[in-house]
Amino acid sequence: MTNTPRVLVVINSPSSGPRRLTGWLEAMGIVLVEHHGADGLPETLAGFHGVVLLGGGLMPNDYEKAPWLHTERALTREAIDDDVPTLGICLGAQIIADVAGGEVRASYGPKERGSTPIHATELGAADAVIAAIGETSPMIENHEDMITVLPEGARLLASSDAVENQAFVIGQHVRGVQFHPEASAESLRLWNEAALTEQGYDVQAMLDAADAHHEANTAASKRLIEAFGREVLARAEAHAEGAQ
């Protein structure tokens, strides 16, 4: 395995890239290796010290629409088994939960769009990564599917007022977050305004709220991603020492 810290980034939708995660992690000396699922994924995590699983309008087992999910799920199982530093975001979190034996339901429960207060649990406040959001921080949400049951042994790290399972950890280093630390207020301007209006959302109010919380959101998101990055660096360093 190379000793250069490398993170596999799985892109499940062309519109759901890593965005600001790239700059924050690269500033730490971490190389991001992006793979679009539709173009094929690595067969194993060999050569990687961390994993980011991004979002997309899919269910974790939506093989007809996204046949690459078979491979993505296998990589997720490998990450869980080897406790590789992993951050699953939205769909990515749902994949982790589903692979590990939890339950994800389609179009179920409250829909969350735009800036949403996320509250750390007592365990989250002590977690090496989720503690970065503090007691409460505004995060961007965009989901209508829901993790209804966490896998056995997973620990709940954060909730919103409407949805309990907002962040969790399996083992020490495999985490899923329903919210989007990679997305900012600017990201909302790329959403389908007509579709949101048809669903009953006040798009301007959504944008105004995201703008108002932008500074706090960016600071908390950056802290969270840097905390994840430190776990990646620690794994790379451990592998380097083991190779000597």
Steps between C-alpha positions, in 0.01 A plus 500: 500500500624849419582716803356813340165559674233411242122512528263322264205727414199318354276727295151357462347791308658749258340782699632379837876546493736561794482880460684677782621174656767490231674820600480431872648151475761588239621780728583226751715316246235239419451387141138450394443234236155552350311215337160544338304187574359490148856480364605217731646473849814336640450141606672553837618777730864402456704819467246717682509633857145635503167496319233760425165373369297787354127547448260444212132443438516125554426234757794292628390196298372680188697268272287550190571874495852472639662160442826626652332487841596131514867602502442802723332280758791254488743787557285621788507156658880498465518843664285383790692176547839680494373811685631725223430873561177544306252783459169410340291803405122475449470200265849402614381486861197298393725252319712455812192449714344252256817299445553472875149370563300814571183611325450771237154590370423688180290819507439452869474745786560875492671646196786733590622766256739786555667626817407280796625506863689182583544412868781280628400225741703440815699238310534738205643771722778257594553363147826590326319626189141597587613699803621752242143629451472599866170471683300616196598616151304581183556248222358468150243222461341359186329167557163329496619147578590412856715269709230363727708244694872520567707183470560298814798647682489835318507803728278803440706820483259771385132574432286778357168612645314290242729204426682308771765316299710788366845365583634168626821305531581131458819383664730796553533653155202420275249785515186592317338844494159573351592866451739648243821659637626531142205722403473873567238769460624542144423135427130565559494739206566202271192313619189474284302803614186405306493151652549636852225756451268227374575303817387797707835650600562872524825497307596859579451440871714187470778697330477784752534258792798326343667835434438612858662182635778480241784611726408264785431218256833539324697514823334189644520308173868581461575386855314175436681425175838587649428265791423224249820594316704456816376142528605439140846644571533284810419187301750594230766562765427167667535320168827681432640398839384143446685488169832593655 
